[in-house]
Amino acid sequence: MSQTTKNIKSTTNESNKQGFVFQKINYQLLILSLIVTAVGFLLMMGTEDIYSFTKITLAPIVVVAGFALGFVAILYKPKNKIN
């Protein structure tokens, strides 16, 4: 019985040491993707004519790049350092 108690305690200690789901780099990439997406929407909102290059071509590319960067930020798994 003491053997099973030790196994249960060891698994609970391992789960407590895990911490956050994402690393610091994931959060930095996510914030960067939000900024890039916001810049894309601001470009789309410009005061120029409706058929300008900025609104029709550049802004959608920037928005899609921001969404893609957000996708990468969620899926990116940094390599673990061995101490």
C-alpha positions as CSV (number, residue, x, y, z in Angstrom):
1,M,0.0,0.0,0.0
2,S,2.8,2.4,0.7
3,Q,4.2,1.7,-2.8
4,T,0.9,3.0,-4.4
5,T,0.9,6.1,-2.1
6,K,4.4,7.0,-3.2
7,N,3.4,6.6,-6.8
8,I,0.4,8.9,-6.3
9,K,2.5,11.5,-4.5
10,S,5.2,11.5,-7.2
11,T,2.7,12.0,-10.0
12,T,1.1,14.9,-8.1
13,N,4.5,16.6,-7.5
14,E,5.3,16.3,-11.2
15,S,2.0,17.9,-12.2
16,N,2.6,20.8,-9.8
17,K,6.0,21.6,-11.3
18,Q,4.6,22.1,-14.8
19,G,3.7,25.8,-14.5
20,F,2.3,27.8,-17.4
21,V,1.2,26.1,-20.6
22,F,3.2,28.5,-22.8
23,Q,6.7,29.8,-22.5
24,K,7.7,33.5,-22.6
25,I,8.5,33.3,-26.3
26,N,4.9,32.1,-27.0
27,Y,3.4,35.1,-25.3
28,Q,5.8,37.5,-27.1
29,L,4.9,36.0,-30.4
30,L,1.2,36.3,-29.6
31,I,1.5,40.0,-28.6
32,L,3.5,40.6,-31.8
33,S,0.7,38.9,-33.9
34,L,-1.9,41.1,-32.2
35,I,0.1,44.2,-33.1
36,V,0.6,43.1,-36.7
37,T,-3.1,42.3,-37.1
38,A,-4.1,45.7,-35.6
39,V,-1.7,47.5,-38.0
40,G,-3.3,45.6,-40.9
41,F,-6.8,46.7,-39.9
42,L,-5.6,50.3,-39.5
43,L,-4.1,50.1,-43.0
44,M,-7.5,48.9,-44.2
45,M,-9.2,51.8,-42.5
46,G,-7.1,54.5,-44.2
47,T,-8.6,57.7,-45.6
48,E,-7.5,57.2,-49.2
49,D,-9.8,56.2,-52.0
50,I,-11.5,52.8,-51.7
51,Y,-9.5,51.2,-54.5
52,S,-6.0,52.1,-53.4
53,F,-3.2,49.5,-53.3
54,T,-3.0,49.8,-49.5
55,K,-6.6,48.9,-48.8
56,I,-7.0,46.2,-51.5
57,T,-3.7,44.4,-51.4
58,L,-1.3,45.4,-48.6
59,A,-3.7,45.5,-45.6
60,P,-5.2,42.0,-46.2
61,I,-1.7,40.5,-46.6
62,V,-0.7,42.1,-43.3
63,V,-3.8,40.9,-41.5
64,V,-3.3,37.3,-42.8
65,A,0.3,37.5,-41.7
66,G,-0.8,38.6,-38.2
67,F,-3.2,35.7,-38.0
68,A,-0.5,33.2,-39.2
69,L,1.9,34.5,-36.6
70,G,-0.7,34.0,-34.0
71,F,-1.2,30.4,-35.2
72,V,2.6,29.9,-35.0
73,A,2.7,31.5,-31.5
74,I,0.2,28.9,-30.2
75,L,1.9,25.9,-31.8
76,Y,5.6,26.9,-31.2
77,K,7.3,24.6,-28.7
78,P,10.7,25.9,-27.5
79,K,13.5,23.4,-27.1
80,N,14.1,22.4,-23.5
81,K,17.5,23.2,-21.9
82,I,19.2,20.3,-20.2
83,N,20.8,21.5,-16.9
